[in-house]
Amino acid sequence: MPLPRLVDTALDRLVVPGWSRLGYVARSAGWRALPAVDGRTVIVTGASGGLGAATALGLAGLGARVEMVVRDRGRGEQARDAVLAEHPGASVEVAVCDVSSLADVRRYAAEVRDREAAVHGLVHNAGVLPAERTETAEGHELTFATHVLGPFLLTRELRPVLRAGSGPTTPSRVVLVSSGGMYTTPLRLEDPESRTGTFSGGAAYARTKRMQVVLAELLADDLAGDGVVVHSMHPGWADTPGVASSLPGFHRLTGPLLRTPAQGADTVVWLQAAAEPGHSTGLFWHDRAPRPTHRLRRGDETPQARAALWTLCVDAVAS
Ligand SMILES: NC(=O)c1ccc[n+]([C@@H]2O[C@H](COP(=O)([O-])OP(=O)(O)OC[C@H]3O[C@@H](n4cnc5c(N)ncnc54)[C@H](OP(=O)(O)O)[C@@H]3O)[C@@H](O)[C@H]2O)c1
């Protein structure tokens, strides 16, 4: 039976019960099985481990053709083999692309456009939480490049194949995997490259995760005419290599409460497969339900700030 709406909302607002394994277990008892997605091609970035690998596994289990985008081919092939071990007949390929590199994103997207008539799904899952400020070869701060610029550019570059993959009842779907950490900050654009002050990986992470949520709304508007829907989501707290290495204290403290990677990835898979998210666009989801993007209404972005984020992305990928 589905959880009553009031109880679900209370779990969400209390954070720990909602975002941990407890929230998943309570909510998932009322969920329906996901439909098959045979014949759909879905690209998943950051698929060599953690939630990306779990997303690939979930989608392959539903019959999707999955392209696992990774930085390191060897790790990618290991992750692909793990998917094939569970789903021997699945169609799963590995592609190498560093999504923090605009040049590599352009190269990869051109290669996809050359070989694929249509792409039905794109999951921007790749994520980082660096301890120190790091610049890409193109001079962008790593968190900003990985979470915002790379996904923005890849979505735009894949627009023709996403458009081609869209049908009247089954739109192509783009999903940005954000984080509940984005609730800790409003949209802040005064220093997107983290050039001033003392660098905090956590602050850069939260800021760029907030940008992803707004970006999903902006991309949703931009792609509406192409029949492509765009959503963002947060997975709750899941036990992944990234959490263990970047947040060891949090990992130790919350250990038994953490979700499995499959539980964290469930809503990503659902957003690609279920009928309901194909009928809306630009929403922020957690555990298969739309969630508010701000805890307090006064945190809402102004139209000017939203337009400024768009311009920031357009200018950054143009130069
Ligand atoms: N786990 C959680 O509780 C949690 C909570 C909130 C949000 N999230 C979000 O969920 C996503 C996945 O997180 P995770 O916990 O699974 O992290 P993870 O275990 O660190 O996995 C991150 C994945 O992203 C890949 N990656 C990083 N930079 C990349 C780049 N430039 N190009 C291509 N791939 C790249 C990594 O590849 P390598 O193997 O090469 O490092 C790895 O496969 C992230 O966006 C994260 O912010 C996770």
The ligand as an SDF file (V2000), in Angstrom:
LIG
                    3D

 48 52  0  0  0  0  0  0  0  0999 V2000
   25.8320    8.3320   -2.7700 N   0  0  0  0  0  0  0  0  0  0  0  0
   25.0660    9.2660   -2.2450 C   0  0  0  0  0  0  0  0  0  0  0  0
   24.5920    9.1590   -1.1080 O   0  0  0  0  0  0  0  0  0  0  0  0
   24.7360   10.4930   -3.0330 C   0  0  0  0  0  0  0  0  0  0  0  0
   23.9420   11.4650   -2.4100 C   0  0  0  0  0  0  0  0  0  0  0  0
   23.5850   12.5840   -3.1110 C   0  0  0  0  0  0  0  0  0  0  0  0
   23.9780   12.7280   -4.4360 C   0  0  0  0  0  0  0  0  0  0  0  0
   24.7640   11.7880   -5.0210 N   0  0  0  0  0  0  0  0  0  0  0  0
   25.1640   12.0060   -6.4180 C   0  0  0  0  0  0  0  0  0  0  0  0
   25.0390   10.8050   -7.1390 O   0  0  0  0  0  0  0  0  0  0  0  0
   26.0180   10.7570   -8.1840 C   0  0  0  0  0  0  0  0  0  0  0  0
   26.7940    9.4600   -8.0620 C   0  0  0  0  0  0  0  0  0  0  0  0
   27.4170    9.4570   -6.7890 O   0  0  0  0  0  0  0  0  0  0  0  0
   28.1050    8.1770   -6.1460 P   0  0  0  0  0  0  0  0  0  0  0  0
   27.8170    8.2690   -4.7040 O   0  0  0  0  0  0  0  0  0  0  0  0
   27.7720    6.9700   -6.9110 O   0  0  0  0  0  0  0  0  0  0  0  0
   29.6340    8.5940   -6.3630 O   0  0  0  0  0  0  0  0  0  0  0  0
   30.9220    7.7240   -6.7280 P   0  0  0  0  0  0  0  0  0  0  0  0
   30.8750    6.4120   -6.0720 O   0  0  0  0  0  0  0  0  0  0  0  0
   32.0900    8.6120   -6.4530 O   0  0  0  0  0  0  0  0  0  0  0  0
   30.7720    7.5550   -8.2910 O   0  0  0  0  0  0  0  0  0  0  0  0
   30.9250    8.6760   -9.1230 C   0  0  0  0  0  0  0  0  0  0  0  0
   31.1080    8.2180  -10.5220 C   0  0  0  0  0  0  0  0  0  0  0  0
   31.3120    9.3670  -11.3360 O   0  0  0  0  0  0  0  0  0  0  0  0
   32.4460    9.1250  -12.1590 C   0  0  0  0  0  0  0  0  0  0  0  0
   33.0620   10.3730  -12.5650 N   0  0  0  0  0  0  0  0  0  0  0  0
   33.5510   11.3630  -11.7800 C   0  0  0  0  0  0  0  0  0  0  0  0
   34.0360   12.3490  -12.5450 N   0  0  0  0  0  0  0  0  0  0  0  0
   33.8390   11.9840  -13.8420 C   0  0  0  0  0  0  0  0  0  0  0  0
   34.1300   12.5860  -15.0650 C   0  0  0  0  0  0  0  0  0  0  0  0
   34.7360   13.7760  -15.1480 N   0  0  0  0  0  0  0  0  0  0  0  0
   33.7860   11.9410  -16.1970 N   0  0  0  0  0  0  0  0  0  0  0  0
   33.1800   10.7390  -16.1530 C   0  0  0  0  0  0  0  0  0  0  0  0
   32.8850   10.1080  -14.9990 N   0  0  0  0  0  0  0  0  0  0  0  0
   33.2160   10.7220  -13.8630 C   0  0  0  0  0  0  0  0  0  0  0  0
   33.3580    8.2680  -11.3250 C   0  0  0  0  0  0  0  0  0  0  0  0
   34.2850    7.6230  -12.1660 O   0  0  0  0  0  0  0  0  0  0  0  0
   35.7230    7.0680  -11.6590 P   0  0  0  0  0  0  0  0  0  0  0  0
   35.4820    5.6030  -11.3820 O   0  0  0  0  0  0  0  0  0  0  0  0
   36.5980    7.3010  -12.8350 O   0  0  0  0  0  0  0  0  0  0  0  0
   36.1050    7.8670  -10.4600 O   0  0  0  0  0  0  0  0  0  0  0  0
   32.3340    7.3230  -10.6930 C   0  0  0  0  0  0  0  0  0  0  0  0
   31.9730    6.3030  -11.5990 O   0  0  0  0  0  0  0  0  0  0  0  0
   26.8820   11.9950   -8.0060 C   0  0  0  0  0  0  0  0  0  0  0  0
   26.4640   12.9890   -8.9060 O   0  0  0  0  0  0  0  0  0  0  0  0
   26.6160   12.4140   -6.5750 C   0  0  0  0  0  0  0  0  0  0  0  0
   26.7720   13.7960   -6.3890 O   0  0  0  0  0  0  0  0  0  0  0  0
   25.1530   10.6780   -4.3380 C   0  0  0  0  0  0  0  0  0  0  0  0
  1  2  1  0
  2  3  2  0
  2  4  1  0
  4  5  1  0
  4 48  2  0
  5  6  2  0
  6  7  1  0
  7  8  2  0
  8  9  1  0
  8 48  1  0
  9 10  1  0
  9 46  1  0
 10 11  1  0
 11 12  1  0
 11 44  1  0
 12 13  1  0
 13 14  1  0
 14 15  2  0
 14 16  1  0
 14 17  1  0
 17 18  1  0
 18 19  2  0
 18 20  1  0
 18 21  1  0
 21 22  1  0
 22 23  1  0
 23 24  1  0
 23 42  1  0
 24 25  1  0
 25 26  1  0
 25 36  1  0
 26 27  1  0
 26 35  1  0
 27 28  2  0
 28 29  1  0
 29 30  1  0
 29 35  2  0
 30 31  1  0
 30 32  2  0
 32 33  1  0
 33 34  2  0
 34 35  1  0
 36 37  1  0
 36 42  1  0
 37 38  1  0
 38 39  2  0
 38 40  1  0
 38 41  1  0
 42 43  1  0
 44 45  1  0
 44 46  1  0
 46 47  1  0
M  CHG  2   8   1  16  -1
M  END
$$$$
